[in-house]
Amino acid sequence: MKNQLRVFRAQRGWSQADLAEKLEVSRQSVNAIETGKFDPSLPLAFKLARLFETTIEQLFSDEQ
Amino acid sequence: MNCTPMNAAVRRYTYRFFVAMTLYCVFLFIAVWMFRHGHPSGILAYILAILPAIPIVASIAVVGIYLGEEKDEFIRNLFIQAAVWAIGATLAVTSVWGFLELFLPVPHLDLYLVFPMFWAFVGVCSALVRMRYR
């Protein structure tokens, strides 16, 4: 699943480790989600959207 | 080298697993010593024989508890993937070996070796699964 995580993260100047700490997950998790290799669960997707003050649709796209 | 600190669930899992494996060593020593020197019989013999298996069963429960406690869904997913592949590999190897034993004069595989075999496969499969996400 494509996502804009890297863009939103860069806008805030956060590293993957910073985002991982805020989400209470590992840095590998953030990297796997960001690179589209792992699709987060709905609760984690909502958590991400809340953190970036946006919507899940703005963060994730189901385009192949 | 990219080192990641262990999260609380992994720390608890590591501690519980270490306790289970320590008990396994102690119970195995007791069982072996008793059967060599004590010559137990009756119900005591049965209890001593299954004594080393108790921490093994407990370690399976430790894995279950860990999966329930692990909050990082990606890490949990990696562990489950590795465990499923390891179950498949263990079943494949033991099934193939079982038929080899049935029809050919190959060495006997003791069933108590299946558990360490499974964990060896978990180790290999964990490394392979993690490679997919690099």
N, CA and C atoms of all chains as a GROMACS GRO file, in nm:
protein
  594
    1MET      N    1   0.084  -0.119   0.000
    1MET     CA    2   0.000   0.000   0.000
    1MET      C    3   0.088   0.125   0.000
    2LYS      N    4   0.059   0.217  -0.093
    2LYS     CA    5   0.139   0.339  -0.099
    2LYS      C    6   0.103   0.433   0.018
    3ASN      N    7   0.200   0.514   0.057
    3ASN     CA    8   0.169   0.608   0.166
    3ASN      C    9   0.257   0.733   0.156
    4GLN      N   10   0.215   0.834   0.228
    4GLN     CA   11   0.286   0.964   0.228
    4GLN      C   12   0.359   0.986   0.361
    5LEU      N   13   0.389   0.878   0.428
    5LEU     CA   14   0.448   0.886   0.562
    5LEU      C   15   0.580   0.963   0.562
    6ARG      N   16   0.664   0.934   0.463
    6ARG     CA   17   0.795   0.998   0.456
    6ARG      C   18   0.781   1.151   0.441
    7VAL      N   19   0.681   1.189   0.358
    7VAL     CA   20   0.658   1.332   0.333
    7VAL      C   21   0.610   1.401   0.461
    8PHE      N   22   0.510   1.341   0.527
    8PHE     CA   23   0.457   1.400   0.651
    8PHE      C   24   0.565   1.405   0.760
    9ARG      N   25   0.646   1.302   0.762
    9ARG     CA   26   0.753   1.295   0.863
    9ARG      C   27   0.857   1.404   0.836
   10ALA      N   28   0.892   1.419   0.708
   10ALA     CA   29   0.993   1.519   0.670
   10ALA      C   30   0.944   1.660   0.700
   11GLN      N   31   0.814   1.683   0.679
   11GLN     CA   32   0.756   1.816   0.706
   11GLN      C   33   0.776   1.858   0.852
   12ARG      N   34   0.775   1.758   0.939
   12ARG     CA   35   0.791   1.786   1.082
   12ARG      C   36   0.936   1.771   1.128
   13GLY      N   37   1.021   1.728   1.036
   13GLY     CA   38   1.162   1.711   1.071
   13GLY      C   39   1.187   1.596   1.166
   14TRP      N   40   1.100   1.497   1.160
   14TRP     CA   41   1.115   1.380   1.250
   14TRP      C   42   1.195   1.271   1.179
   15SER      N   43   1.277   1.204   1.255
   15SER     CA   44   1.345   1.086   1.201
   15SER      C   45   1.251   0.966   1.219
   16GLN      N   46   1.289   0.853   1.159
   16GLN     CA   47   1.208   0.731   1.178
   16GLN      C   48   1.204   0.693   1.326
   17ALA      N   49   1.317   0.714   1.392
   17ALA     CA   50   1.325   0.681   1.535
   17ALA      C   51   1.231   0.770   1.617
   18ASP      N   52   1.224   0.900   1.579
   18ASP     CA   53   1.134   0.994   1.649
   18ASP      C   54   0.989   0.947   1.636
   19LEU      N   55   0.953   0.913   1.511
   19LEU     CA   56   0.815   0.870   1.486
   19LEU      C   57   0.786   0.738   1.560
   20ALA      N   58   0.883   0.649   1.558
   20ALA     CA   59   0.867   0.520   1.628
   20ALA      C   60   0.840   0.542   1.776
   21GLU      N   61   0.913   0.637   1.834
   21GLU     CA   62   0.897   0.666   1.977
   21GLU      C   63   0.757   0.720   2.005
   22LYS      N   64   0.710   0.809   1.917
   22LYS     CA   65   0.576   0.868   1.936
   22LYS      C   66   0.467   0.762   1.920
   23LEU      N   67   0.491   0.665   1.832
   23LEU     CA   68   0.391   0.560   1.807
   23LEU      C   69   0.405   0.443   1.905
   24GLU      N   70   0.516   0.442   1.980
   24GLU     CA   71   0.548   0.331   2.072
   24GLU      C   72   0.564   0.200   1.996
   25VAL      N   73   0.633   0.209   1.882
   25VAL     CA   74   0.668   0.088   1.805
   25VAL      C   75   0.818   0.095   1.775
   26SER      N   76   0.869  -0.010   1.711
   26SER     CA   77   1.012  -0.012   1.677
   26SER      C   78   1.039   0.072   1.551
   27ARG      N   79   1.165   0.112   1.534
   27ARG     CA   80   1.202   0.188   1.415
   27ARG      C   81   1.182   0.101   1.289
   28GLN      N   82   1.206  -0.031   1.304
   28GLN     CA   83   1.185  -0.122   1.191
   28GLN      C   84   1.040  -0.119   1.144
   29SER      N   85   0.948  -0.105   1.241
   29SER     CA   86   0.806  -0.100   1.205
   29SER      C   87   0.778   0.022   1.119
   30VAL      N   88   0.832   0.137   1.162
   30VAL     CA   89   0.810   0.260   1.086
   30VAL      C   90   0.869   0.245   0.946
   31ASN      N   91   0.990   0.190   0.939
   31ASN     CA   92   1.055   0.171   0.809
   31ASN      C   93   0.974   0.078   0.718
   32ALA      N   94   0.924  -0.032   0.777
   32ALA     CA   95   0.847  -0.128   0.697
   32ALA      C   96   0.717  -0.068   0.645
   33ILE      N   97   0.654   0.015   0.728
   33ILE     CA   98   0.529   0.080   0.686
   33ILE      C   99   0.561   0.185   0.578
   34GLU      N  100   0.662   0.264   0.606
   34GLU     CA  101   0.700   0.373   0.514
   34GLU      C  102   0.738   0.322   0.375
   35THR      N  103   0.806   0.209   0.370
   35THR     CA  104   0.849   0.154   0.241
   35THR      C  105   0.739   0.069   0.175
   36GLY      N  106   0.623   0.063   0.240
   36GLY     CA  107   0.510  -0.010   0.182
   36GLY      C  108   0.522  -0.161   0.192
   37LYS      N  109   0.615  -0.209   0.274
   37LYS     CA  110   0.632  -0.354   0.287
   37LYS      C  111   0.541  -0.414   0.392
   38PHE      N  112   0.488  -0.328   0.479
   38PHE     CA  113   0.398  -0.376   0.584
   38PHE      C  114   0.282  -0.278   0.597
   39ASP      N  115   0.160  -0.332   0.587
   39ASP     CA  116   0.041  -0.249   0.602
   39ASP      C  117   0.001  -0.247   0.749
   40PRO      N  118  -0.010  -0.127   0.807
   40PRO     CA  119  -0.047  -0.122   0.949
   40PRO      C  120  -0.192  -0.160   0.971
   41SER      N  121  -0.222  -0.199   1.094
   41SER     CA  122  -0.362  -0.228   1.129
   41SER      C  123  -0.440  -0.096   1.130
   42LEU      N  124  -0.571  -0.108   1.133
   42LEU     CA  125  -0.655   0.013   1.136
   42LEU      C  126  -0.627   0.099   1.260
   43PRO      N  127  -0.615   0.040   1.380
   43PRO     CA  128  -0.583   0.124   1.497
   43PRO      C  129  -0.451   0.201   1.480
   44LEU      N  130  -0.349   0.136   1.423
   44LEU     CA  131  -0.220   0.205   1.405
   44LEU      C  132  -0.231   0.312   1.296
   45ALA      N  133  -0.309   0.284   1.193
   45ALA     CA  134  -0.330   0.383   1.087
   45ALA      C  135  -0.401   0.507   1.144
   46PHE      N  136  -0.500   0.486   1.231
   46PHE     CA  137  -0.569   0.599   1.295
   46PHE      C  138  -0.472   0.677   1.384
   47LYS      N  139  -0.386   0.603   1.454
   47LYS     CA  140  -0.289   0.666   1.543
   47LYS      C  141  -0.195   0.757   1.462
   48LEU      N  142  -0.152   0.704   1.346
   48LEU     CA  143  -0.065   0.782   1.257
   48LEU      C  144  -0.137   0.908   1.208
   49ALA      N  145  -0.262   0.889   1.166
   49ALA     CA  146  -0.339   1.002   1.114
   49ALA      C  147  -0.357   1.110   1.221
   50ARG      N  148  -0.387   1.067   1.343
   50ARG     CA  149  -0.404   1.163   1.453
   50ARG      C  150  -0.274   1.237   1.481
   51LEU      N  151  -0.164   1.162   1.478
   51LEU     CA  152  -0.032   1.220   1.506
   51LEU      C  153   0.005   1.328   1.404
   52PHE      N  154  -0.029   1.302   1.277
   52PHE     CA  155   0.003   1.398   1.171
   52PHE      C  156  -0.112   1.496   1.146
   53GLU      N  157  -0.215   1.487   1.229
   53GLU     CA  158  -0.334   1.574   1.219
   53GLU      C  159  -0.390   1.575   1.078
   54THR      N  160  -0.410   1.454   1.027
   54THR     CA  161  -0.465   1.439   0.892
   54THR      C  162  -0.561   1.319   0.892
   55THR      N  163  -0.599   1.276   0.771
   55THR     CA  164  -0.689   1.161   0.761
   55THR      C  165  -0.611   1.039   0.710
   56ILE      N  166  -0.667   0.923   0.732
   56ILE     CA  167  -0.603   0.800   0.682
   56ILE      C  168  -0.591   0.806   0.530
   57GLU      N  169  -0.694   0.863   0.463
   57GLU     CA  170  -0.692   0.871   0.316
   57GLU      C  171  -0.578   0.959   0.266
   58GLN      N  172  -0.545   1.063   0.344
   58GLN     CA  173  -0.433   1.150   0.304
   58GLN      C  174  -0.298   1.079   0.324
   59LEU      N  175  -0.295   0.991   0.419
   59LEU     CA  176  -0.170   0.919   0.450
   59LEU      C  177  -0.149   0.796   0.362
   60PHE      N  178  -0.259   0.722   0.342
   60PHE     CA  179  -0.248   0.595   0.268
   60PHE      C  180  -0.334   0.595   0.143
   61SER      N  181  -0.284   0.524   0.043
   61SER     CA  182  -0.359   0.510  -0.081
   61SER      C  183  -0.355   0.363  -0.122
   62ASP      N  184  -0.469   0.312  -0.169
   62ASP     CA  185  -0.472   0.171  -0.207
   62ASP      C  186  -0.436   0.150  -0.354
   63GLU      N  187  -0.382   0.255  -0.418
   63GLU     CA  188  -0.334   0.241  -0.557
   63GLU      C  189  -0.216   0.145  -0.558
   64GLN      N  190  -0.207   0.065  -0.664
   64GLN     CA  191  -0.095  -0.029  -0.675
   64GLN      C  192   0.026   0.038  -0.738
   65MET      N  193   2.665  -0.140   1.288
   65MET     CA  194   2.560  -0.239   1.318
   65MET      C  195   2.438  -0.168   1.374
   66ASN      N  196   2.322  -0.206   1.326
   66ASN     CA  197   2.199  -0.142   1.368
   66ASN      C  198   2.138  -0.217   1.485
   67CYS      N  199   2.157  -0.165   1.606
   67CYS     CA  200   2.105  -0.231   1.724
   67CYS      C  201   1.977  -0.163   1.769
   68THR      N  202   1.875  -0.242   1.801
   68THR     CA  203   1.750  -0.189   1.849
   68THR      C  204   1.730  -0.236   1.992
   69PRO      N  205   1.700  -0.143   2.085
   69PRO     CA  206   1.678  -0.186   2.223
   69PRO      C  207   1.555  -0.276   2.232
   70MET      N  208   1.561  -0.376   2.322
   70MET     CA  209   1.448  -0.466   2.338
   70MET      C  210   1.332  -0.392   2.402
   71ASN      N  211   1.211  -0.417   2.354
   71ASN     CA  212   1.096  -0.357   2.420
   71ASN      C  213   1.060  -0.441   2.542
   72ALA      N  214   0.965  -0.389   2.622
   72ALA     CA  215   0.933  -0.454   2.750
   72ALA      C  216   0.884  -0.597   2.730
   73ALA      N  217   0.801  -0.618   2.627
   73ALA     CA  218   0.746  -0.752   2.604
   73ALA      C  219   0.857  -0.851   2.569
   74VAL      N  220   0.953  -0.808   2.488
   74VAL     CA  221   1.065  -0.896   2.450
   74VAL      C  222   1.152  -0.926   2.572
   75ARG      N  223   1.172  -0.823   2.657
   75ARG     CA  224   1.252  -0.844   2.779
   75ARG      C  225   1.186  -0.947   2.870
   76ARG      N  226   1.053  -0.933   2.887
   76ARG     CA  227   0.980  -1.029   2.973
   76ARG      C  228   0.986  -1.168   2.912
   77TYR      N  229   0.968  -1.177   2.779
   77TYR     CA  230   0.972  -1.305   2.708
   77TYR      C  231   1.109  -1.371   2.726
   78THR      N  232   1.215  -1.290   2.707
   78THR     CA  233   1.352  -1.343   2.719
   78THR      C  234   1.376  -1.397   2.860
   79TYR      N  235   1.331  -1.320   2.961
   79TYR     CA  236   1.348  -1.363   3.100
   79TYR      C  237   1.272  -1.493   3.127
   80ARG      N  238   1.145  -1.498   3.087
   80ARG     CA  239   1.063  -1.618   3.112
   80ARG      C  240   1.120  -1.739   3.039
   81PHE      N  241   1.164  -1.716   2.916
   81PHE     CA  242   1.218  -1.827   2.836
   81PHE      C  243   1.348  -1.878   2.901
   82PHE      N  244   1.430  -1.784   2.951
   82PHE     CA  245   1.555  -1.821   3.018
   82PHE      C  246   1.524  -1.905   3.144
   83VAL      N  247   1.423  -1.863   3.220
   83VAL     CA  248   1.383  -1.937   3.340
   83VAL      C  249   1.338  -2.078   3.302
   84ALA      N  250   1.255  -2.088   3.196
   84ALA     CA  251   1.205  -2.218   3.151
   84ALA      C  252   1.321  -2.309   3.107
   85MET      N  253   1.416  -2.252   3.034
   85MET     CA  254   1.529  -2.333   2.984
   85MET      C  255   1.624  -2.373   3.099
   86THR      N  256   1.636  -2.285   3.200
   86THR     CA  257   1.718  -2.320   3.317
   86THR      C  258   1.653  -2.436   3.391
   87LEU      N  259   1.520  -2.426   3.410
   87LEU     CA  260   1.446  -2.535   3.475
   87LEU      C  261   1.458  -2.664   3.395
   88TYR      N  262   1.456  -2.652   3.263
   88TYR     CA  263   1.471  -2.769   3.176
   88TYR      C  264   1.604  -2.840   3.204
   89CYS      N  265   1.712  -2.760   3.212
   89CYS     CA  266   1.845  -2.818   3.238
   89CYS      C  267   1.847  -2.887   3.375
   90VAL      N  268   1.789  -2.819   3.476
   90VAL     CA  269   1.788  -2.874   3.612
   90VAL      C  270   1.706  -3.004   3.616
   91PHE      N  271   1.585  -2.999   3.558
   91PHE     CA  272   1.496  -3.116   3.559
   91PHE      C  273   1.557  -3.232   3.479
   92LEU      N  274   1.622  -3.198   3.368
   92LEU     CA  275   1.686  -3.302   3.286
   92LEU      C  276   1.798  -3.370   3.366
   93PHE      N  277   1.876  -3.289   3.436
   93PHE     CA  278   1.984  -3.343   3.519
   93PHE      C  279   1.926  -3.436   3.626
   94ILE      N  280   1.820  -3.389   3.694
   94ILE     CA  281   1.756  -3.470   3.799
   94ILE      C  282   1.706  -3.602   3.742
   95ALA      N  283   1.637  -3.594   3.626
   95ALA     CA  284   1.580  -3.716   3.566
   95ALA      C  285   1.691  -3.815   3.527
   96VAL      N  286   1.794  -3.763   3.460
   96VAL     CA  287   1.904  -3.851   3.417
   96VAL      C  288   1.974  -3.912   3.539
   97TRP      N  289   2.000  -3.829   3.639
   97TRP     CA  290   2.070  -3.878   3.760
   97TRP      C  291   1.987  -3.984   3.831
   98MET      N  292   1.857  -3.957   3.844
   98MET     CA  293   1.769  -4.052   3.916
   98MET      C  294   1.758  -4.186   3.842
   99PHE      N  295   1.750  -4.179   3.707
   99PHE     CA  296   1.737  -4.305   3.633
   99PHE      C  297   1.868  -4.383   3.630
  100ARG      N  298   1.980  -4.311   3.644
  100ARG     CA  299   2.111  -4.380   3.647
  100ARG      C  300   2.141  -4.438   3.784
  101HIS      N  301   2.105  -4.362   3.888
  101HIS     CA  302   2.147  -4.402   4.023
  101HIS      C  303   2.033  -4.443   4.116
  102GLY      N  304   1.914  -4.390   4.093
  102GLY     CA  305   1.804  -4.417   4.185
  102GLY      C  306   1.716  -4.533   4.146
  103HIS      N  307   1.719  -4.572   4.018
  103HIS     CA  308   1.636  -4.679   3.964
  103HIS      C  309   1.489  -4.663   4.008
  104PRO      N  310   1.427  -4.551   3.971
  104PRO     CA  311   1.288  -4.529   4.014
  104PRO      C  312   1.192  -4.626   3.945
  105SER      N  313   1.079  -4.648   4.008
  105SER     CA  314   0.978  -4.736   3.948
  105SER      C  315   0.839  -4.681   3.978
  106GLY      N  316   0.741  -4.741   3.915
  106GLY     CA  317   0.602  -4.701   3.938
  106GLY      C  318   0.574  -4.558   3.895
  107ILE      N  319   0.488  -4.493   3.972
  107ILE     CA  320   0.443  -4.358   3.937
  107ILE      C  321   0.558  -4.258   3.940
  108LEU      N  322   0.655  -4.280   4.031
  108LEU     CA  323   0.770  -4.190   4.041
  108LEU      C  324   0.851  -4.190   3.911
  109ALA      N  325   0.864  -4.307   3.851
  109ALA     CA  326   0.938  -4.318   3.725
  109ALA      C  327   0.870  -4.236   3.615
  110TYR      N  328   0.738  -4.242   3.614
  110TYR     CA  329   0.663  -4.165   3.513
  110TYR      C  330   0.680  -4.014   3.536
  111ILE      N  331   0.671  -3.975   3.664
  111ILE     CA  332   0.685  -3.832   3.697
  111ILE      C  333   0.824  -3.782   3.657
  112LEU      N  334   0.926  -3.862   3.692
  112LEU     CA  335   1.064  -3.822   3.659
  112LEU      C  336   1.086  -3.817   3.508
  113ALA      N  337   1.023  -3.911   3.437
  113ALA     CA  338   1.041  -3.917   3.291
  113ALA      C  339   0.984  -3.794   3.221
  114ILE      N  340   0.871  -3.745   3.274
  114ILE     CA  341   0.809  -3.629   3.206
  114ILE      C  342   0.856  -3.496   3.265
  115LEU      N  343   0.936  -3.503   3.373
  115LEU     CA  344   0.984  -3.382   3.440
  115LEU      C  345   1.051  -3.282   3.343
  116PRO      N  346   1.146  -3.326   3.257
  116PRO     CA  347   1.210  -3.229   3.165
  116PRO      C  348   1.113  -3.170   3.062
  117ALA      N  349   1.002  -3.240   3.038
  117ALA     CA  350   0.907  -3.191   2.937
  117ALA      C  351   0.822  -3.076   2.990
  118ILE      N  352   0.812  -3.065   3.124
  118ILE     CA  353   0.727  -2.962   3.183
  118ILE      C  354   0.775  -2.821   3.145
  119PRO      N  355   0.905  -2.789   3.162
  119PRO     CA  356   0.950  -2.655   3.118
  119PRO      C  357   0.938  -2.633   2.967
  120ILE      N  358   0.945  -2.743   2.892
  120ILE     CA  359   0.928  -2.732   2.746
  120ILE      C  360   0.786  -2.685   2.715
  121VAL      N  361   0.689  -2.750   2.781
  121VAL     CA  362   0.549  -2.711   2.762
  121VAL      C  363   0.529  -2.567   2.810
  122ALA      N  364   0.594  -2.535   2.924
  122ALA     CA  365   0.583  -2.398   2.979
  122ALA      C  366   0.639  -2.295   2.880
  123SER      N  367   0.746  -2.332   2.810
  123SER     CA  368   0.806  -2.238   2.715
  123SER      C  369   0.712  -2.209   2.598
  124ILE      N  370   0.628  -2.308   2.564
  124ILE     CA  371   0.528  -2.285   2.458
  124ILE      C  372   0.426  -2.181   2.508
  125ALA      N  373   0.390  -2.194   2.636
  125ALA     CA  374   0.298  -2.096   2.696
  125ALA      C  375   0.365  -1.959   2.701
  126VAL      N  376   0.496  -1.956   2.727
  126VAL     CA  377   0.571  -1.830   2.730
  126VAL      C  378   0.561  -1.759   2.594
  127VAL      N  379   0.570  -1.836   2.489
  127VAL     CA  380   0.558  -1.779   2.353
  127VAL      C  381   0.417  -1.720   2.334
  128GLY      N  382   0.317  -1.795   2.380
  128GLY     CA  383   0.178  -1.748   2.369
  128GLY      C  384   0.157  -1.619   2.446
  129ILE      N  385   0.214  -1.612   2.567
  129ILE     CA  386   0.202  -1.491   2.650
  129ILE      C  387   0.270  -1.374   2.580
  130TYR      N  388   0.388  -1.402   2.522
  130TYR     CA  389   0.462  -1.296   2.451
  130TYR      C  390   0.379  -1.239   2.337
  131LEU      N  391   0.318  -1.329   2.259
  131LEU     CA  392   0.239  -1.282   2.144
  131LEU      C  393   0.121  -1.196   2.190
  132GLY      N  394   0.068  -1.228   2.308
  132GLY     CA  395  -0.040  -1.147   2.364
  132GLY      C  396   0.008  -1.012   2.415
  133GLU      N  397   0.133  -1.009   2.463
  133GLU     CA  398   0.186  -0.886   2.524
  133GLU      C  399   0.255  -0.792   2.424
  134GLU      N  400   0.301  -0.849   2.311
  134GLU     CA  401   0.376  -0.768   2.215
  134GLU      C  402   0.285  -0.664   2.150
  135LYS      N  403   0.313  -0.537   2.177
  135LYS     CA  404   0.228  -0.429   2.126
  135LYS      C  405   0.269  -0.386   1.985
  136ASP      N  406   0.395  -0.416   1.949
  136ASP     CA  407   0.443  -0.377   1.816
  136ASP      C  408   0.396  -0.480   1.714
  137GLU      N  409   0.294  -0.442   1.636
  137GLU     CA  410   0.231  -0.541   1.547
  137GLU      C  411   0.325  -0.592   1.438
  138PHE      N  412   0.421  -0.509   1.396
  138PHE     CA  413   0.516  -0.553   1.293
  138PHE      C  414   0.609  -0.661   1.349
  139ILE      N  415   0.662  -0.636   1.469
  139ILE     CA  416   0.751  -0.733   1.533
  139ILE      C  417   0.675  -0.863   1.561
  140ARG      N  418   0.550  -0.850   1.606
  140ARG     CA  419   0.466  -0.969   1.631
  140ARG      C  420   0.445  -1.047   1.501
  141ASN      N  421   0.420  -0.972   1.394
  141ASN     CA  422   0.400  -1.033   1.263
  141ASN      C  423   0.525  -1.109   1.217
  142LEU      N  424   0.644  -1.050   1.240
  142LEU     CA  425   0.769  -1.118   1.202
  142LEU      C  426   0.784  -1.249   1.278
  143PHE      N  427   0.753  -1.245   1.409
  143PHE     CA  428   0.767  -1.364   1.493
  143PHE      C  429   0.669  -1.473   1.446
  144ILE      N  430   0.546  -1.433   1.418
  144ILE     CA  431   0.445  -1.531   1.375
  144ILE      C  432   0.484  -1.593   1.240
  145GLN      N  433   0.530  -1.508   1.148
  145GLN     CA  434   0.574  -1.560   1.017
  145GLN      C  435   0.686  -1.663   1.034
  146ALA      N  436   0.786  -1.628   1.118
  146ALA     CA  437   0.900  -1.718   1.140
  146ALA      C  438   0.852  -1.848   1.204
  147ALA      N  439   0.761  -1.836   1.301
  147ALA     CA  440   0.712  -1.956   1.372
  147ALA      C  441   0.632  -2.047   1.277
  148VAL      N  442   0.552  -1.986   1.190
  148VAL     CA  443   0.472  -2.067   1.096
  148VAL      C  444   0.564  -2.140   0.997
  149TRP      N  445   0.664  -2.068   0.945
  149TRP     CA  446   0.760  -2.133   0.855
  149TRP      C  447   0.835  -2.245   0.929
  150ALA      N  448   0.870  -2.218   1.056
  150ALA     CA  449   0.944  -2.318   1.134
  150ALA      C  450   0.857  -2.441   1.162
  151ILE      N  451   0.728  -2.420   1.188
  151ILE     CA  452   0.637  -2.534   1.209
  151ILE      C  453   0.632  -2.617   1.080
  152GLY      N  454   0.620  -2.550   0.968
  152GLY     CA  455   0.616  -2.620   0.839
  152GLY      C  456   0.743  -2.699   0.814
  153ALA      N  457   0.858  -2.636   0.840
  153ALA     CA  458   0.986  -2.703   0.816
  153ALA      C  459   1.002  -2.824   0.909
  154THR      N  460   0.962  -2.807   1.035
  154THR     CA  461   0.974  -2.916   1.132
  154THR      C  462   0.883  -3.033   1.092
  155LEU      N  463   0.760  -3.001   1.054
  155LEU     CA  464   0.667  -3.107   1.012
  155LEU      C  465   0.719  -3.178   0.887
  156ALA      N  466   0.776  -3.100   0.795
  156ALA     CA  467   0.828  -3.158   0.670
  156ALA      C  468   0.944  -3.253   0.700
  157VAL      N  469   1.039  -3.205   0.780
  157VAL     CA  470   1.158  -3.286   0.809
  157VAL      C  471   1.120  -3.413   0.887
  158THR      N  472   1.035  -3.397   0.989
  158THR     CA  473   0.999  -3.515   1.071
  158THR      C  474   0.914  -3.615   0.991
  159SER      N  475   0.829  -3.564   0.902
  159SER     CA  476   0.748  -3.654   0.819
  159SER      C  477   0.837  -3.733   0.722
  160VAL      N  478   0.927  -3.660   0.654
  160VAL     CA  479   1.018  -3.726   0.559
  160VAL      C  480   1.104  -3.828   0.634
  161TRP      N  481   1.158  -3.786   0.749
  161TRP     CA  482   1.243  -3.877   0.826
  161TRP      C  483   1.164  -3.997   0.878
  162GLY      N  484   1.040  -3.974   0.914
  162GLY     CA  485   0.954  -4.082   0.963
  162GLY      C  486   0.938  -4.192   0.858
  163PHE      N  487   0.916  -4.151   0.733
  163PHE     CA  488   0.901  -4.250   0.626
  163PHE      C  489   1.034  -4.317   0.593
  164LEU      N  490   1.143  -4.239   0.604
  164LEU     CA  491   1.275  -4.299   0.582
  164LEU      C  492   1.300  -4.409   0.686
  165GLU      N  493   1.263  -4.378   0.811
  165GLU     CA  494   1.281  -4.476   0.919
  165GLU      C  495   1.193  -4.600   0.897
  166LEU      N  496   1.075  -4.576   0.838
  166LEU     CA  497   0.980  -4.685   0.817
  166LEU      C  498   1.031  -4.786   0.714
  167PHE      N  499   1.097  -4.732   0.609
  167PHE     CA  500   1.135  -4.820   0.498
  167PHE      C  501   1.285  -4.847   0.487
  168LEU      N  502   1.368  -4.765   0.549
  168LEU     CA  503   1.513  -4.780   0.532
  168LEU      C  504   1.584  -4.784   0.667
  169PRO      N  505   1.703  -4.843   0.670
  169PRO     CA  506   1.777  -4.850   0.797
  169PRO      C  507   1.852  -4.721   0.829
  170VAL      N  508   1.775  -4.612   0.848
  170VAL     CA  509   1.837  -4.484   0.883
  170VAL      C  510   1.834  -4.468   1.036
  171PRO      N  511   1.920  -4.381   1.091
  171PRO     CA  512   1.920  -4.362   1.237
  171PRO      C  513   1.784  -4.314   1.288
  172HIS      N  514   1.748  -4.357   1.409
  172HIS     CA  515   1.620  -4.318   1.469
  172HIS      C  516   1.627  -4.174   1.519
  173LEU      N  517   1.522  -4.098   1.491
  173LEU     CA  518   1.514  -3.960   1.541
  173LEU      C  519   1.428  -3.961   1.667
  174ASP      N  520   1.492  -3.932   1.782
  174ASP     CA  521   1.416  -3.928   1.907
  174ASP      C  522   1.322  -3.809   1.906
  175LEU      N  523   1.199  -3.830   1.957
  175LEU     CA  524   1.097  -3.725   1.950
  175LEU      C  525   1.132  -3.602   2.033
  176TYR      N  526   1.212  -3.621   2.139
  176TYR     CA  527   1.246  -3.503   2.220
  176TYR      C  528   1.335  -3.405   2.143
  177LEU      N  529   1.390  -3.449   2.031
  177LEU     CA  530   1.474  -3.360   1.949
  177LEU      C  531   1.390  -3.267   1.859
  178VAL      N  532   1.260  -3.297   1.850
  178VAL     CA  533   1.174  -3.217   1.761
  178VAL      C  534   1.166  -3.072   1.811
  179PHE      N  535   1.161  -3.055   1.943
  179PHE     CA  536   1.148  -2.920   2.000
  179PHE      C  537   1.270  -2.832   1.969
  180PRO      N  538   1.393  -2.879   2.001
  180PRO     CA  539   1.509  -2.796   1.963
  180PRO      C  540   1.520  -2.777   1.812
  181MET      N  541   1.474  -2.877   1.735
  181MET     CA  542   1.476  -2.863   1.589
  181MET      C  543   1.385  -2.747   1.547
  182PHE      N  544   1.267  -2.740   1.610
  182PHE     CA  545   1.173  -2.632   1.580
  182PHE      C  546   1.236  -2.496   1.608
  183TRP      N  547   1.304  -2.483   1.722
  183TRP     CA  548   1.364  -2.354   1.757
  183TRP      C  549   1.482  -2.320   1.667
  184ALA      N  550   1.554  -2.422   1.622
  184ALA     CA  551   1.662  -2.396   1.525
  184ALA      C  552   1.602  -2.340   1.397
  185PHE      N  553   1.489  -2.399   1.354
  185PHE     CA  554   1.421  -2.348   1.234
  185PHE      C  555   1.366  -2.207   1.258
  186VAL      N  556   1.317  -2.179   1.380
  186VAL     CA  557   1.268  -2.043   1.410
  186VAL      C  558   1.382  -1.943   1.391
  187GLY      N  559   1.501  -1.980   1.438
  187GLY     CA  560   1.617  -1.892   1.424
  187GLY      C  561   1.649  -1.864   1.278
  188VAL      N  562   1.654  -1.969   1.198
  188VAL     CA  563   1.685  -1.954   1.055
  188VAL      C  564   1.574  -1.873   0.985
  189CYS      N  565   1.448  -1.910   1.015
  189CYS     CA  566   1.335  -1.845   0.948
  189CYS      C  567   1.324  -1.698   0.989
  190SER      N  568   1.356  -1.666   1.115
  190SER     CA  569   1.353  -1.526   1.159
  190SER      C  570   1.447  -1.442   1.075
  191ALA      N  571   1.568  -1.495   1.054
  191ALA     CA  572   1.667  -1.422   0.973
  191ALA      C  573   1.616  -1.404   0.830
  192LEU      N  574   1.558  -1.511   0.774
  192LEU     CA  575   1.508  -1.503   0.636
  192LEU      C  576   1.390  -1.407   0.623
  193VAL      N  577   1.298  -1.413   0.720
  193VAL     CA  578   1.180  -1.325   0.716
  193VAL      C  579   1.224  -1.179   0.729
  194ARG      N  580   1.320  -1.151   0.819
  194ARG     CA  581   1.368  -1.014   0.838
  194ARG      C  582   1.435  -0.959   0.712
  195MET      N  583   1.498  -1.048   0.636
  195MET     CA  584   1.564  -1.005   0.512
  195MET      C  585   1.465  -0.945   0.413
  196ARG      N  586   1.341  -0.995   0.418
  196ARG     CA  587   1.238  -0.946   0.326
  196ARG      C  588   1.202  -0.800   0.353
  197TYR      N  589   1.226  -0.754   0.476
  197TYR     CA  590   1.184  -0.618   0.513
  197TYR      C  591   1.300  -0.520   0.519
  198ARG      N  592   1.418  -0.561   0.470
  198ARG     CA  593   1.533  -0.468   0.472
  198ARG      C  594   1.523  -0.367   0.360
   0.00000   0.00000   0.00000
